[in-house]
Amino acid sequence: MLVTADHAIAFASGLLRQLGASGEDADVVARSLVESDLRGHGSHGIRRLVPYAEQVSDGLVDPAARPAVVPGTPPAAVVVDGRDAFGQLTAGLGVTTLLERVPATAVAVAVLRSCRHVGRLGEFVEALANRGLVGIAFANADPTVAPWGGRDRMLGTNPTAWAVPSGDDTAPLVVDFATSATAEGKLAVARDRGESVPPGLVLDAAGADSTDPADFYAGGALLTFGAHKGYGLSVAFDLVAGLLSRTGSASDPAYDQTFGTVLLALDVGAFVDLGDFRADVEAFRARVHASAPRQATTGGALVPGEPEWKARALALRDGFEIAEATRTALDKLADQLGAPTLDAHHPRSKEHP
Ligand SMILES: NC(=O)c1ccc[n+]([C@@H]2O[C@H](COP(=O)([O-])OP(=O)(O)OC[C@H]3O[C@@H](n4cnc5c(N)ncnc54)[C@H](O)[C@@H]3O)[C@@H](O)[C@H]2O)c1
């Protein structure tokens, strides 16, 4: 099923209001989720409304809560208490506070406490880059990933995101990925579609390599990307973001199941001329695009962030795909909450050029 962005935002916002969010907050969270769908990351798109509703009903997320900046820290050290609000609101407050602080401090760091799932981490570093800052983020998450050489779930998918200002704010450079070999949501999407996954992503409950996404949900674990290197990054993010935010390491039985998140902002203009920096980034982009394709049949090199912008342009034109199982789950939830269901969208064309 193809869905348009406007329709998906209206659907998601209506559902979030029924869950107890204010209209303003519901719109912010809905837009954030739909941006993930538009950029080809359906794992972090509106399908997340199903677990979000469960978290609200379990009392883990407070849909009416508003995050707040904790007073008394030095200006460059921001602490945001998410108060178990939707994580997108907590990360958004982190970004707006960094933008306020960084003109005086040049560099500022926000640590997000009691922060629930923020969705696509890249959204928040991109917001910093669009204001002339380098944005860096990393986070820990609930344990789903085995330590390198082990098979027990001890680490989260622990994503990191980096964004730099470019000369083209419609195509900023954004590096944004999980340190697990795949984001957990992508496994769920593959499982919903009845697809297998490549080797190297999942262990089954006995610690054997598996290509069946269902094995993960039957007590298996995810692997980190890049063998011990991805594992090392995951450990660093778990300890730094987990301990600074007081969430704790995901491996600790006392871990509180929130997403310890760190956002860093560097004011480019405090170090070099921002215009020169943007020009250098564009020169880099041009050199990458000019790189000969590895094989005659491949399309050549892109800079990070570009695949998402290309996907977004197509999805804004044609709509984005929602798996049948996801649509069924979303419509069931909407029915339970008394919100309008997700109707079929009829695109002008299903053919991408
Ligand atoms: N909130 C959370 O707890 C959490 C946890 C894990 C992941 N996530 C989010 O899930 C999303 C997906 O993560 P993922 O690990 O599946 O990402 P991924 O493996 O799809 O990698 C995406 C990154 O790689 C770049 N990229 C992909 N193909 C490229 C190409 N051909 N050339 C150049 N660059 C290319 C993209 O621009 C992007 O920066 C991210 O937005 C991440 O923040 C969130």
PDBQT file of the ligand as one rigid body, heavy atoms in Angstrom, charges set to zero:
ROOT
HETATM    1  N1  LIG A 401      16.272   5.706  18.317  1.00  0.00    +0.000 N 
HETATM    2  C1  LIG A 401      16.909   4.571  18.361  1.00  0.00    +0.000 C 
HETATM    3  O1  LIG A 401      17.028   3.964  19.398  1.00  0.00    +0.000 OA
HETATM    4  C2  LIG A 401      17.527   4.011  17.123  1.00  0.00    +0.000 A 
HETATM    5  C3  LIG A 401      18.243   2.831  17.196  1.00  0.00    +0.000 A 
HETATM    6  C4  LIG A 401      18.806   2.330  16.035  1.00  0.00    +0.000 A 
HETATM    7  C5  LIG A 401      18.641   2.985  14.819  1.00  0.00    +0.000 A 
HETATM    8  N2  LIG A 401      17.929   4.141  14.798  1.00  0.00    +0.000 N 
HETATM    9  C6  LIG A 401      17.728   4.852  13.521  1.00  0.00    +0.000 C 
HETATM   10  O2  LIG A 401      17.434   3.917  12.489  1.00  0.00    +0.000 OA
HETATM   11  C7  LIG A 401      17.770   4.508  11.243  1.00  0.00    +0.000 C 
HETATM   12  C8  LIG A 401      18.364   3.461  10.351  1.00  0.00    +0.000 C 
HETATM   13  O3  LIG A 401      19.576   2.965  10.891  1.00  0.00    +0.000 OA
HETATM   14  P1  LIG A 401      20.414   1.884  10.071  1.00  0.00    +0.000 P 
HETATM   15  O4  LIG A 401      21.499   1.400  10.927  1.00  0.00    +0.000 OA
HETATM   16  O5  LIG A 401      19.456   0.889   9.519  1.00  0.00    +0.000 OA
HETATM   17  O6  LIG A 401      20.971   2.772   8.876  1.00  0.00    +0.000 OA
HETATM   18  P2  LIG A 401      21.529   2.286   7.452  1.00  0.00    +0.000 P 
HETATM   19  O7  LIG A 401      22.300   1.036   7.586  1.00  0.00    +0.000 OA
HETATM   20  O8  LIG A 401      20.396   2.317   6.480  1.00  0.00    +0.000 OA
HETATM   21  O9  LIG A 401      22.577   3.445   7.099  1.00  0.00    +0.000 OA
HETATM   22  C9  LIG A 401      22.080   4.743   6.882  1.00  0.00    +0.000 C 
HETATM   23  C10 LIG A 401      23.241   5.680   6.707  1.00  0.00    +0.000 C 
HETATM   24  O10 LIG A 401      24.107   5.228   5.650  1.00  0.00    +0.000 OA
HETATM   25  C11 LIG A 401      24.101   6.178   4.577  1.00  0.00    +0.000 C 
HETATM   26  N3  LIG A 401      24.114   5.449   3.313  1.00  0.00    +0.000 N 
HETATM   27  C12 LIG A 401      23.354   4.373   2.971  1.00  0.00    +0.000 A 
HETATM   28  N4  LIG A 401      23.635   3.983   1.720  1.00  0.00    +0.000 NA
HETATM   29  C13 LIG A 401      24.602   4.813   1.250  1.00  0.00    +0.000 A 
HETATM   30  C14 LIG A 401      25.303   4.938   0.018  1.00  0.00    +0.000 A 
HETATM   31  N5  LIG A 401      25.077   4.107  -1.004  1.00  0.00    +0.000 N 
HETATM   32  N6  LIG A 401      26.214   5.913  -0.113  1.00  0.00    +0.000 NA
HETATM   33  C15 LIG A 401      26.446   6.780   0.904  1.00  0.00    +0.000 A 
HETATM   34  N7  LIG A 401      25.814   6.708   2.096  1.00  0.00    +0.000 NA
HETATM   35  C16 LIG A 401      24.907   5.745   2.272  1.00  0.00    +0.000 A 
HETATM   36  C17 LIG A 401      22.807   6.939   4.748  1.00  0.00    +0.000 C 
HETATM   37  O11 LIG A 401      22.850   8.213   4.136  1.00  0.00    +0.000 OA
HETATM   38  C18 LIG A 401      22.751   7.044   6.276  1.00  0.00    +0.000 C 
HETATM   39  O12 LIG A 401      23.629   8.022   6.748  1.00  0.00    +0.000 OA
HETATM   40  C19 LIG A 401      18.697   5.674  11.579  1.00  0.00    +0.000 C 
HETATM   41  O13 LIG A 401      17.974   6.863  11.329  1.00  0.00    +0.000 OA
HETATM   42  C20 LIG A 401      18.968   5.536  13.068  1.00  0.00    +0.000 C 
HETATM   43  O14 LIG A 401      19.117   6.767  13.763  1.00  0.00    +0.000 OA
HETATM   44  C21 LIG A 401      17.376   4.663  15.912  1.00  0.00    +0.000 A 
ENDROOT
TORSDOF 0
